[in-house]
């Protein structure tokens, strides 16, 4: 009987050692404050501005042709007007197709960058959970409200952002050592 009580005591003691450790993070806050997200967002803005400028440069001569047509249409015969209008419509359709293709390209590139950022954050959180002994790290945001209530002591968002940005900075220095020299001289 004493052996049985001893075995149960050891089992209870061992099972209490395998405690589940859970925390949660605000995913939207991480995306907002993560340096990798900020950099990707800035790169996308620059690319989008560049494409918009190129499209404007493409559309400007067309707008001039339309203005010229409107100014001179009184002097054209009906058949000349019809031909000129068809030419302008074809050119407008070409420009619209180019705009749509550029928009699609920007959207696809943006989605690729979002996927990369999500993968980076997911990988980091996996490593973070393992190194800090978490069984689960739940993700929530004000939109999804996956965690309806959580004790603030279990909210590790700030710690994760800080560690994630440190990791990002370390990776940036490794991949571009000349940039760290610039940063340290500022």
C-alpha positions in Angstrom: 0.0 0.0 0.0 2.8 2.4 0.8 4.4 1.7 -2.6 1.1 2.5 -4.3 0.8 5.8 -2.5 4.4 6.6 -3.3 3.9 5.9 -7.0 0.7 8.1 -7.1 2.6 10.9 -5.3 5.4 10.7 -7.9 2.9 10.7 -10.8 1.1 13.7 -9.4 4.4 15.5 -8.8 5.5 14.8 -12.4 2.2 15.8 -14.0 2.3 19.1 -12.1 5.7 19.8 -13.6 4.4 19.6 -17.2 2.3 22.7 -16.8 0.9 24.4 -20.0 2.3 27.9 -20.4 0.2 30.2 -22.6 0.6 33.8 -23.7 -0.9 36.0 -26.4 0.2 38.7 -28.7 -1.6 41.5 -30.6 -0.9 40.6 -34.2 -1.9 44.0 -35.6 0.4 45.7 -33.1 3.3 43.5 -34.1 2.7 44.1 -37.8 2.5 47.9 -37.1 5.7 48.0 -35.0 7.9 45.3 -36.7 10.8 47.0 -38.5 10.5 44.4 -41.3 6.9 45.4 -41.9 7.7 49.1 -41.9 10.5 48.5 -44.4 8.3 46.4 -46.7 5.6 49.0 -46.5 8.0 51.8 -47.4 9.4 49.8 -50.3 5.9 49.1 -51.6 5.1 52.8 -51.3 8.2 53.7 -53.3 7.4 51.1 -55.9 3.8 52.2 -56.2 4.8 55.9 -56.5 7.4 54.9 -59.2 4.8 53.0 -61.2 2.2 55.8 -60.8 4.8 58.3 -62.2 5.5 56.0 -65.1 1.8 55.7 -65.9 1.3 59.4 -65.6 4.1 59.9 -68.1 2.5 57.4 -70.4 -1.0 59.1 -70.0 0.2 62.7 -70.5 0.8 62.5 -74.3 -2.6 60.8 -74.6 -4.2 63.6 -72.7 -2.5 66.1 -75.0 -3.8 64.2 -78.1 -7.4 64.3 -76.6 -7.0 68.1 -75.9 -5.7 68.6 -79.4 -8.6 66.6 -80.9 -11.1 68.6 -78.9 -9.6 71.9 -80.0 -9.5 70.9 -83.7 -12.6 68.7 -84.0 -14.6 71.6 -85.4 -12.4 71.7 -88.4 -12.6 67.9 -89.1 -15.1 66.1 -91.3 -17.4 63.6 -89.7 -15.4 60.7 -91.1 -12.1 62.2 -89.9 -13.7 62.7 -86.4 -14.9 59.1 -86.3 -11.4 57.8 -87.3 -9.7 60.0 -84.8 -12.1 59.1 -82.0 -11.5 55.4 -82.7 -7.7 55.9 -82.6 -8.1 57.7 -79.3 -10.3 55.0 -77.8 -7.9 52.3 -78.8 -5.0 54.2 -77.2 -7.1 54.8 -74.1 -7.8 51.1 -73.9 -4.1 50.3 -74.2 -3.3 52.7 -71.4 -6.1 51.3 -69.2 -4.7 47.7 -69.8 -1.2 48.9 -68.8 -2.6 50.5 -65.7 -4.5 47.3 -64.7 -1.4 45.2 -65.3 0.7 47.6 -63.2 -1.9 47.5 -60.4 -2.0 43.8 -60.5 1.8 43.6 -60.4 1.8 45.9 -57.3 -0.9 43.8 -55.6 1.0 40.6 -56.3 4.3 42.0 -55.1 2.5 43.3 -52.0 1.0 40.0 -51.2 4.3 38.3 -51.6 5.9 40.7 -49.1 3.0 40.2 -46.7 3.5 36.4 -46.9 7.2 36.8 -46.3 6.5 39.1 -43.2 4.0 36.6 -41.9 6.4 33.7 -42.3 9.2 35.7 -40.6 6.9 36.5 -37.6 5.6 32.9 -37.5 9.1 31.5 -37.5 10.2 34.0 -34.9 7.3 33.2 -32.6 8.0 29.5 -32.8 11.5 30.0 -31.8 10.5 32.5 -29.1 7.9 30.1 -27.7 10.4 27.3 -27.5 13.2 29.4 -25.9 10.8 30.9 -23.3 8.9 27.7 -22.5 5.5 28.6 -24.0 3.3 25.8 -25.0 1.0 28.2 -26.9 1.2 31.8 -28.1 -2.2 32.9 -29.3 -2.6 35.7 -31.8 -5.3 38.3 -31.5 -6.2 41.7 -32.7 -8.9 44.3 -32.2 -10.6 43.0 -35.4 -10.6 39.3 -34.8 -10.8 39.3 -31.0 -9.6 35.7 -30.9 -8.7 36.2 -27.2 -11.8 37.6 -25.6 -10.1 38.0 -22.3 -6.5 37.7 -21.3 -4.7 38.7 -18.2 -2.3 41.5 -19.2 0.5 39.6 -17.6 0.1 37.0 -20.4 0.2 39.7 -23.1 3.8 39.4 -24.5 3.3 41.7 -27.5 5.8 44.3 -26.4 8.5 41.8 -25.5 8.0 40.0 -28.8 8.2 43.3 -30.8 11.4 44.2 -29.0 12.9 40.8 -29.6 11.7 40.6 -33.2 13.2 44.0 -34.0 16.4 43.1 -32.3 16.5 39.9 -34.5 15.7 42.0 -37.6 18.5 44.5 -36.8 20.9 41.6 -36.3 19.9 40.0 -39.6 20.2 43.4 -41.4 23.7 43.9 -40.1 24.7 40.4 -41.2 23.2 40.8 -44.6 24.5 44.4 -45.1 27.5 45.3 -42.9 28.0 48.7 -44.7 24.6 49.8 -43.5 25.5 49.3 -39.8 28.5 51.6 -40.4 26.2 54.3 -41.7 23.9 53.8 -38.8 26.6 54.1 -36.2 28.0 57.3 -37.8 24.6 59.1 -37.5 
